Amino acid sequence: MAAGITISEVCKYLVLHTFNKLNASAMYAATITKDGCISPIGAFGLPDEIVNSWGKIPLTIHAPLTDAVKQDKFIVLHQRDSLSRYPILKDCATIPQDWETYLVCPTLPYGLIAITLNDSPKIDRELEQFIKTVGYIVSLHFHREKSASKGPRESRIQQSLKGSGVLTERQILIKNLIQKGFSNPQIASEIGYSESLVRQETMAIYSALDISGRKELLDNSGG
């Protein structure tokens, strides 16, 4: 994917070409922010004012986007049962109503993509894997562009976090659960996040504490 192409331009191409046989009408791409929210990085087929009104979506709420991330699961939502599955959508007046199927594909640890269809196609394993592959390409493109745009000072700040001992509140929570003997699946169940996100955070913990892994963390805590 060529450098300089925006995520919204990528979404446009995917809707008009890659997913046109699925009768796609819109696409939304988002990243996961450090404060535990889903934040848009690009969209096509949705008015800017609608995307802007959604803003950053906390992972603590029960919605299709957050479920996809927390459960690391491909979500298929049909218009006919959307409100029964997600009552919170009743309060979102800005959500377009002219759709049949909504697909949300997590691309952890990066974020997700969501595709709106004006049809109800059969979503089999092969199609799901194809959409996941496309989603990872979109996410990796965004993060590659983001990394390329960082200046030397920002890179030095990121590098300085290694061995700094500085942890976020969520990382402190995960670290404490590790020290209590919790496995990654148990931690994911305890705090309501996916195993992929827990794995990502544990790696960040080891880097910040400048240790090799779980065993060294337990040894240092006397476990």
N, C-alpha and C positions, 0 to 999 in steps of 0.2 A: 504494500500500500504506500503510495507516494507521500513524501513528507509535505507538510503544509496543508493537506486536505483536512477540513474540519470534520468533527463527528457528525454534525448535522448533514453535511454533504454525503458522508458515508451512508447515513440512514436513508437519505433520499434515493441513492442508487439502489440500496437493498430493497426498498419498498417497490420501486418502479421496475426493477429488473430481477433480482434474485428471488424475491418472494411474490412476484406478480401472479404466479399460478395459484397461489394460496388466496388470491384476492385481498392482499394486504392493503391497508389504507393509511397506516401510520406506524411510526416506530419511535421508541424512546430509549435512550441509553443513559446509564447513571453509574456513578462510582460510590464507594463507601468511604465516608469521611472519618477522620480520627475521633470525632466526638460521637460516633455511633449512629450516623444518619445516612440516608440515601440521598445523593445530590445529583441533579441532572447535568449531563455533559454535552448533550445534543439530542435533537429530535427532528422529525419530519412528519407533516400531516397533522400537526397539532399547533394551534395558534400560540404565539409566544406568551400572550397574557395568561393562557391556561397553564403552561409549563411553569411560568414564573410564580403563579398563584400557589402551585403545589409546593414550591421551594424545597427545603431540606425535610425529608420525611424520617422521623425517629424510628429506629428499629424496634422500639418498645410497643408500637401500635400493631393492631391486627389487620393487615391489608395484604393484597396479592404480592406487591413488591417486597414487603418485609418478610412474608412467609417464605418466599423463594430464597431469600438470603439466609434467614435463620435456620431453615430446614435443608438448605443446599438442595433444593428440589425444583424440577421443572413444573411450573403451574399452568394448567389449562382451565380457563374460566369462561363459561358461557353466559351470555347476556341473561338468559331465562332464569338462571339460579345465582346470579352475582350478588343480589341483595341478601339472599338467605345465607350464603356462605360468608359474606363480608358486609354486615349491617352498617359499618362505618361509611360505606359508599353512599348511603342515603344522604349524608351530610355534605357530600361533595358535589355541589350543583354544577361545578365547572367541568365535570367529566362528560365527554361526548356520549350520546346515547345511541347513535347510529352505527352499531357494531354487532357482530354475532359471537366472535371468539376473541379472547385475550390470552396471549401466550407470554409468560414471564420466564426468562432463562437466566439463572444465576451464573456468573463467571468469576467465582471466588478464586483468589482473595480480592479481585479487582472491583467487581460491581455486578451489573446485570444489563440485559436488554429486554425490552417488552415490545411485542408486535400486536397490532390491532388488525383483525381480519373481518371482512364483510361476508364471511362464509363460515361453515362449520366442517372443515375437512377432518379426515381421520388422522389423528396424530399418533403414528406408530414409532417404534424405537429408532428406526432408521432416520426418520424426519427429525426427531428430537435430537439425535446426535449431530445431525447436520446443522441445526440451528445453534446448538452449543458451540460447535466449531466456529461458526460465523461470529458468535458472541465473543469468543475469546480473541479472535482476530481484531474485532472492534476495540475491545478493552486494552489489548496489548498495544494497538496503534496509539490510543489515547495516552497511555502511560509512557510510551516511547517518546512521543512528542513533548509530553510534560517534562520528562527527564532531560531532553535535549535543550529545553528552554531555560533550565536552571542555571544560574550564574555560579561562578567559583565560590562565592561566599556561602550560598545556600548549600552547595555540595559539601563544604567544609563543616557546616553545622550538622548536616546529616551524619557525616563520618564521625563527628565528635560524640554522637550519641552512643557509639559502640564503647562498652565498658564504663559508661557514665553512671550506671546504677539508677538512672531516672526511669520510672515506670508510670504508665497511666493508671487511673483508678481500676479499669478493667483488668489490666495486666497484674496489678497487685492482688485482685480477687482471684485470678487464675493461679497466680504463684502460691497463694495461701492454700488453695484447693489441692494443688500438686503436692505441697508439703504435708497435706493431710492424707495423701495416698490415693487421691482420685485419679482415675484414668481419663484420657481425653474424651471418650464417649460420656463418661459420668459427669465431667465438667460441662460439656455441651448441654446435657440434660438439666444440670443444676442451674446454669445461668441463662438458658434459653437461646443459645446460638448454635450454629452448625459446627460440626467437627473440623471442617476446613478452616473456619475462622479461629477456632481454638488452637489448631496447629500453627496457624500464622502468628498468633499472639505468643505462643510458647517460644517460637523461634526468636521473636523480638525480645522476649524476656531474657533468653540465654545470651543474646548479643549485648543487651544493655548491662547485664551482670558479668559479661565476659567469662562465661562458663561453657563447658562442652555439651551439657545436656541435663536431663532429668536426674541422673544418678548423682552428678556433682551438686545439683541444687539440694537434693535430699541429704547428701553428706554434709553440706555446709549448714543445714538447718538442724543437724543432729538426728535426722530421720533414718 
